[in-house]
Amino acid sequence: MKPPKVRRRAYSQFTAEQARAFLQAAENTRLGAAFAIGLSLGLRRGEVLGLRWSDVDLEKLSLRVEQTIQRVRAKVGGSAGFVVSEPKTERSRRTLVLPALLVPVLRRHRARQAQERLAAGTDWNDPHGGLLFTTPLGRPIEPKDLQAEFKATLTAAELPDMRLHDLRHAAATFLIAQGLPLRLVMEVLGHSTIALTANTYGHIEWGMMADAASRMDALLTGEKASK
């Protein structure tokens, strides 16, 4: 039997200029910090929503991915709701270095959440232990609400329509475009194997190889490298 062909999904791409415009538009939105984390560190949606303040150290510039939160539908013998689970793979459990740009973003977000908690009073209910991203009453964020605010931020920044998951792909693209090795990109993204990273982003690495070939030409021929 012939195995089915695996078609690669075509991903939308943020340019660096678009990414900056998006972050600026997201700066004063309620969930802008979630988008900033997704774009700068490439976390999956469930990983972002599962972050707790105990996982973040703004002084040491570190962030741990220890759990995910997913919304599940009602099943026979069960009920719908939020489920906290282990990260997708063993490599998905990881500690990352925070880009410095995230520090003021997260501090503003923490101050906003503290105001909401004070306003909620006894109605505040955070059953999952200090989540970064909650509703004004402390509950986990609904994925559809995160999606809606993402779309609204794209519109405010006058950017083309994209998927929330494209933030993760943009982060990978930017890392590779800066010449970082695939193994490091694999660790940042929490991929299970370097083959997965290579298969997904090999087209970007190929462009870098073309640049390397051009530079080698220049070195060996004494001619200026072509751009």
Sequence and secondary structure as in RCSB ss.txt:
>XXXX:A:sequence
MKPPKVRRRAYSQFTAEQARAFLQAAENTRLGAAFAIGLSLGLRRGEVLGLRWSDVDLEKLSLRVEQTIQRVRAK
VGGSAGFVVSEPKTERSRRTLVLPALLVPVLRRHRARQAQERLAAGTDWNDPHGGLLFTTPLGRPIEPKDLQAEF
KATLTAAELPDMRLHDLRHAAATFLIAQGLPLRLVMEVLGHSTIALTANTYGHIEWGMMADAASRMDALLTGEKA
SK
>XXXX:A:secstr
               HHHHHHHHHHHTTSTTHHHHHHHHHH   HHHHHT BGGGEETTTTEEEE  EEEEE   
TTS  EEEEE  SSGGGSEEEE  TTHHHHHHHHHHHHHHHHHHHGGG   TTSSBSSB TTS B  HHHHHHHH
HHHHHHTT     TTHHHHHHHHHHHHTT  HHHHHHHHT S HHHHHHHHHHHHHHHHHHHHHHHHHHHH    
  
